[in-house]
Amino acid sequence: MSSPQTPTSGDSHRRIIIVVVAALASAVLLLFVGIFAYQGGVSQQNAQAGQETQSSSGSSETGLDVARRIADDPTALGDVDAPVVMIEYADYRCPFCGLFARDTLPPLVDKYVESGDLRIEWRDLPVFGDESFAAAVAGRAAGEQGLFWEFNKAVFDIAPERGHAELPRERLLEIAAEIGVPDMAKFEADLDSEKLEQAVTTDAQEAATLGATGTPTFLVNDTPFVGAQPLATFEEAIDAALEQAESS
């Protein structure tokens, strides 16, 4: 009769690896379940909100119409009833968002916003860390005093063409002072506002439900674009949306 074999150190090592891999697989599975459950909950909330909006004002049946059309929204430009709405999901530390803000946004405002054909709605999508989130809150804090777009322009005017802007709290305060925020004490207090932080989070959650993970991402009515596209690309999309609005 052969004697029982004693497990070798190699066998023990393999067993440990198997146990670790199994544990990791279970953790990943739970993570995916959590993500899908979270996204499903957000999507359901958005769907319910969309149904309420449709019943009161009517909206696109494409499922991509997330325009808010809130009167006196400091983060929006243009008439609330403009036939075309362009939504931008952006990060203040994104170099391509800066490129769009400096080179493409001004001519779009001159050509379409001023004529009443286009409304532009900003959405915060902070993807480059804590400073991105803090800058998003700061933009809204400036908006509380009627200077959202002035803050927006000032940040992107100094943004580097490559890499990410350094926007610590002290720099945000400097920018606010430079653009003439009248009540700096309120601005600084608003940098820690839970209400403004939640507004930024809500924007980011909305982007997640649409699958937008990078910046800048745009919706021209129900047509999505990713990246700082040439001016002509936006003009073609806006013109097409205007023609569709006129014929409907």
Secondary structure, 3 states (H helix, E strand, C coil): CCCCCCCCHHHHHHHHHHHHHHHHHHHHHHHHHHHHHHHHHHHHHHHHHHHHHHHHHCCCCCCCCCCCCCCCCCCEECCCCCCEEEEEEECCCCHHHHHHHHHHHHHHHHHHHCCCCEEEEEEECCCCCHHHHHHHHHHHHHHCCCCHHHHHHHHHHCCCCCCCCCCCHHHHHHHHHHCCCCCHHHHHHHCCCHHHHHHHHHHHHHHHHHCCCCCCEEEECCEEEECCCCHHHHHHHHHHHHHHHHHC
